[in-house]
């Protein structure tokens, strides 16, 4: 595992320490890892949304009729 140093505004550091004190996270590193995972997942879905808007604008809209259609579409897009 790699180690990095970061600079934070005082208030953000205090808020993070509050989350640790409240028992939401075990350590500051735990907060950072969790936050990065959430951000990366969010970015993947944001990319899907942008691609869907672009496809729609280009007249390439497809109709997803069922939950399984949606899941297949998302899996295929994430695999691409």
Secondary structure per residue as TSV (DSSP state, phi and psi in degrees):
chain	resnum	aa	ss	phi	psi
A	1	X	-	360.0	139.8
A	2	X	-	-89.8	156.4
A	3	X	-	-118.8	138.4
A	4	X	-	-132.6	158.6
A	5	X	-	-111.1	138.8
A	6	X	-	-132.7	157.3
A	7	X	-	-108.2	136.5
A	8	X	-	-131.8	148.1
A	9	X	-	-61.9	147.7
A	10	X	H	-54.2	-43.7
A	11	X	H	-65.7	-39.5
A	12	X	H	-65.3	-40.7
A	13	X	H	-63.0	-42.2
A	14	X	H	-64.0	-40.7
A	15	X	H	-64.6	-40.1
A	16	X	H	-64.1	-43.5
A	17	X	H	-62.9	-34.0
A	18	X	H	-62.6	-39.8
A	19	X	H	-63.8	-36.8
A	20	X	H	-68.1	-46.9
A	21	X	H	-60.1	-33.4
A	22	X	T	-80.5	-4.6
A	23	X	T	85.9	11.4
A	24	X	S	-74.5	-30.1
A	25	X	-	-137.0	153.0
A	26	X	S	-81.4	-28.6
A	27	X	S	-159.9	170.7
A	28	X	H	-64.3	-38.4
A	29	X	H	-60.5	-38.4
A	30	X	H	-61.8	-41.4
A	31	X	H	-62.2	-46.5
A	32	X	H	-64.7	-45.8
A	33	X	H	-60.6	-46.5
A	34	X	H	-62.1	-43.6
A	35	X	H	-64.6	-41.9
A	36	X	H	-64.7	-41.6
A	37	X	H	-60.7	-44.7
A	38	X	H	-63.6	-42.6
A	39	X	H	-62.9	-44.3
A	40	X	H	-63.9	-41.0
A	41	X	H	-64.5	-43.8
A	42	X	H	-60.7	-40.9
A	43	X	H	-64.9	-35.9
A	44	X	H	-62.6	-43.5
A	45	X	H	-74.1	-32.5
A	46	X	H	-62.7	-39.7
A	47	X	H	-62.5	-42.3
A	48	X	H	-60.0	-42.8
A	49	X	H	-63.7	-45.8
A	50	X	H	-59.3	-43.7
A	51	X	H	-63.9	-40.0
A	52	X	H	-64.4	-41.8
A	53	X	H	-62.4	-42.4
A	54	X	H	-64.2	-45.9
A	55	X	H	-60.6	-41.2
A	56	X	H	-62.1	-45.6
A	57	X	H	-62.4	-29.3
A	58	X	T	-87.9	5.8
A	59	X	T	75.6	20.6
A	60	X	-	-103.3	27.2
A	61	X	-	-65.5	136.5
A	62	X	-	-119.1	153.2
A	63	X	-	-99.8	124.3
A	64	X	-	-101.5	111.9
A	65	X	-	-92.5	-16.3
A	66	X	S	-141.5	168.0
A	67	X	H	-60.6	-39.4
A	68	X	H	-67.3	-34.1
A	69	X	H	-59.9	-44.0
A	70	X	H	-62.3	-46.9
A	71	X	H	-62.8	-41.8
A	72	X	H	-63.7	-42.6
A	73	X	H	-60.5	-48.1
A	74	X	H	-65.5	-44.7
A	75	X	H	-58.8	-43.5
A	76	X	H	-64.3	-41.6
A	77	X	H	-67.7	-40.0
A	78	X	H	-70.0	-28.9
A	79	X	H	-77.2	-21.9
A	80	X	-	-72.6	360.0
